[in-house]
Amino acid sequence: MRVVIVGAGMSGLVAAHELTAAGVDVAVVDKGRSVGGRLATRRIGDARLDHGAQFFTVRTPAFQRRVDDWMERGIVHVWNHGFDAATDAGSGDGHPRYVATAGMNSLAKDLAAGLDGTSCSIETSTMAFTVRPSNAPTDGSSGWDVVIDDASVRSGDAVILTSPLPQSLALLVDSGVEMDSTLMRTEYDRTIGLLVTLDGPSAIPETGGVNDGDDVFSFIGDNRAKGISAAEAVTFHANPEWSEAHWNDDDTLLELLGAEAQRWLGDASIIEAQVKKWRLATPRSIWPDPCWVSAGGRIVMAGDAFAGPKVEGAHNSGLAAAHALLD
Ligand SMILES: Cc1cc2nc3c(=O)[nH]c(=O)nc-3n(C[C@H](O)[C@H](O)[C@H](O)COP(=O)(O)OP(=O)(O)OC[C@H]3O[C@@H](n4cnc5c(N)ncnc54)[C@H](O)[C@@H]3O)c2cc1C
């Protein structure tokens, strides 16, 4: 069996691992310049900042096994057990918040490195344009073509789509695959992020993270407190309402967000600031199954819209997608 996977984020890479371990040939394509998708980390000078996912929790045995392995190899560490000393009574809520020591993108890089030398190829800067039934199946079986935007084709017996749902559905428009209309109505929240490097410590509480601290920011993360940055660096994520209202304010965004961030900076001044916009940040509704399988069983959709809008959900959806094909 040969499988083409669209997307080298958490779910696509986990699916690739599971399939290659079972002896399947896999071709992964991703439009990004490197792997990771929403597991995104950026360097600004000496600072390292996560600008997509900030941390993750573990609630399922399957993901716990992966995290145990990362812990053993020093790839992840526990940041804390809760951010809000007031609501967590200072002791946390019991759930460890994990972070990747070299930034969240290193999780994807580690998964990709684990596929080196296997029957899996990974192509980045490679954008899938459409998915269609193979024109010329050689052995009488019905295969599928993923057509790339340069008109080249990656063919397989099956395809796993792990892009955010609107993007996966767009790829299937000419496939003839029948879709559930509920899937087509899945909407996503947007997130606008502000990344700043500072000349001194911020006023963010000791835990290093703030959930819904004011009416602008849904999360604020101190990357130095997280243990991923040598220099003072803070990530601010505007909440969905603010992000939606200001999505087109490109000319003033940096200024607007910088002004809102001030109250969290104490005596520190901003050295450098950057804005990052996530149009398809978080699915608003989650499909009841951990992946979706077409009637013919050869097209699978996976990602965080299926097993939960988090790193763990994406991981477990990738596993489910692989097993939907293997089983
Ligand atoms: C701002 C933000 C903050 C977050 N914070 C947290 C957090 O603190 N904790 C947590 O657990 N989760 C968090 N998340 C969610 C978490 O990042 C995601 O659930 C998870 O990373 C999704 O993984 P995925 O593989 O499903 O999708 P993605 O990571 O989006 O991967 C999909 C991949 O598909 C590729 N792709 C799309 N279209 C095409 C195409 N046509 N051709 C080729 N490739 C294509 C993309 O480039 C991308 O790499 C956050 C997300 C955002 C955006």
PDBQT file of the ligand as one rigid body, heavy atoms in Angstrom, charges set to zero:
ROOT
HETATM    1  C1  LIG A 401      -2.416  30.435  18.070  1.00  0.00    +0.000 C 
HETATM    2  C2  LIG A 401      -2.590  29.000  18.476  1.00  0.00    +0.000 A 
HETATM    3  C3  LIG A 401      -2.387  28.618  19.789  1.00  0.00    +0.000 A 
HETATM    4  C4  LIG A 401      -2.548  27.284  20.173  1.00  0.00    +0.000 A 
HETATM    5  N1  LIG A 401      -2.287  26.921  21.458  1.00  0.00    +0.000 NA
HETATM    6  C5  LIG A 401      -2.358  25.620  21.806  1.00  0.00    +0.000 A 
HETATM    7  C6  LIG A 401      -1.942  25.219  23.109  1.00  0.00    +0.000 A 
HETATM    8  O1  LIG A 401      -1.462  26.019  23.910  1.00  0.00    +0.000 OA
HETATM    9  N2  LIG A 401      -2.064  23.895  23.425  1.00  0.00    +0.000 N 
HETATM   10  C7  LIG A 401      -2.524  22.967  22.530  1.00  0.00    +0.000 A 
HETATM   11  O2  LIG A 401      -2.583  21.777  22.858  1.00  0.00    +0.000 OA
HETATM   12  N3  LIG A 401      -2.890  23.330  21.283  1.00  0.00    +0.000 NA
HETATM   13  C8  LIG A 401      -2.805  24.627  20.897  1.00  0.00    +0.000 A 
HETATM   14  N4  LIG A 401      -3.123  25.001  19.632  1.00  0.00    +0.000 N 
HETATM   15  C9  LIG A 401      -3.658  24.000  18.723  1.00  0.00    +0.000 C 
HETATM   16  C10 LIG A 401      -2.575  23.100  18.105  1.00  0.00    +0.000 C 
HETATM   17  O3  LIG A 401      -1.532  23.883  17.619  1.00  0.00    +0.000 OA
HETATM   18  C11 LIG A 401      -3.219  22.318  16.976  1.00  0.00    +0.000 C 
HETATM   19  O4  LIG A 401      -4.351  21.609  17.490  1.00  0.00    +0.000 OA
HETATM   20  C12 LIG A 401      -2.309  21.282  16.310  1.00  0.00    +0.000 C 
HETATM   21  O5  LIG A 401      -1.006  21.768  16.150  1.00  0.00    +0.000 OA
HETATM   22  C13 LIG A 401      -2.947  20.935  14.976  1.00  0.00    +0.000 C 
HETATM   23  O6  LIG A 401      -2.181  19.964  14.296  1.00  0.00    +0.000 OA
HETATM   24  P1  LIG A 401      -2.714  19.413  12.901  1.00  0.00    +0.000 P 
HETATM   25  O7  LIG A 401      -1.729  18.439  12.401  1.00  0.00    +0.000 OA
HETATM   26  O8  LIG A 401      -4.129  18.945  13.076  1.00  0.00    +0.000 OA
HETATM   27  O9  LIG A 401      -2.828  20.682  11.932  1.00  0.00    +0.000 OA
HETATM   28  P2  LIG A 401      -1.707  21.698  11.443  1.00  0.00    +0.000 P 
HETATM   29  O10 LIG A 401      -0.648  21.871  12.443  1.00  0.00    +0.000 OA
HETATM   30  O11 LIG A 401      -2.450  22.908  10.973  1.00  0.00    +0.000 OA
HETATM   31  O12 LIG A 401      -1.061  20.940  10.192  1.00  0.00    +0.000 OA
HETATM   32  C14 LIG A 401      -1.660  20.951   8.934  1.00  0.00    +0.000 C 
HETATM   33  C15 LIG A 401      -0.577  21.111   7.885  1.00  0.00    +0.000 C 
HETATM   34  O13 LIG A 401      -1.199  21.061   6.592  1.00  0.00    +0.000 OA
HETATM   35  C16 LIG A 401      -0.472  21.896   5.730  1.00  0.00    +0.000 C 
HETATM   36  N5  LIG A 401      -1.346  22.207   4.600  1.00  0.00    +0.000 N 
HETATM   37  C17 LIG A 401      -2.533  22.869   4.584  1.00  0.00    +0.000 A 
HETATM   38  N6  LIG A 401      -3.030  22.916   3.346  1.00  0.00    +0.000 NA
HETATM   39  C18 LIG A 401      -2.134  22.273   2.548  1.00  0.00    +0.000 A 
HETATM   40  C19 LIG A 401      -2.069  22.005   1.155  1.00  0.00    +0.000 A 
HETATM   41  N7  LIG A 401      -3.048  22.383   0.310  1.00  0.00    +0.000 N 
HETATM   42  N8  LIG A 401      -1.004  21.326   0.669  1.00  0.00    +0.000 NA
HETATM   43  C20 LIG A 401      -0.008  20.936   1.495  1.00  0.00    +0.000 A 
HETATM   44  N9  LIG A 401      -0.002  21.166   2.826  1.00  0.00    +0.000 NA
HETATM   45  C21 LIG A 401      -1.051  21.823   3.339  1.00  0.00    +0.000 A 
HETATM   46  C22 LIG A 401      -0.135  23.100   6.591  1.00  0.00    +0.000 C 
HETATM   47  O14 LIG A 401       0.991  23.803   6.065  1.00  0.00    +0.000 OA
HETATM   48  C23 LIG A 401       0.160  22.460   7.949  1.00  0.00    +0.000 C 
HETATM   49  O15 LIG A 401       1.548  22.216   8.126  1.00  0.00    +0.000 OA
HETATM   50  C24 LIG A 401      -2.954  26.320  19.217  1.00  0.00    +0.000 A 
HETATM   51  C25 LIG A 401      -3.135  26.703  17.885  1.00  0.00    +0.000 A 
HETATM   52  C26 LIG A 401      -2.952  28.021  17.508  1.00  0.00    +0.000 A 
HETATM   53  C27 LIG A 401      -3.105  28.417  16.058  1.00  0.00    +0.000 C 
ENDROOT
TORSDOF 0
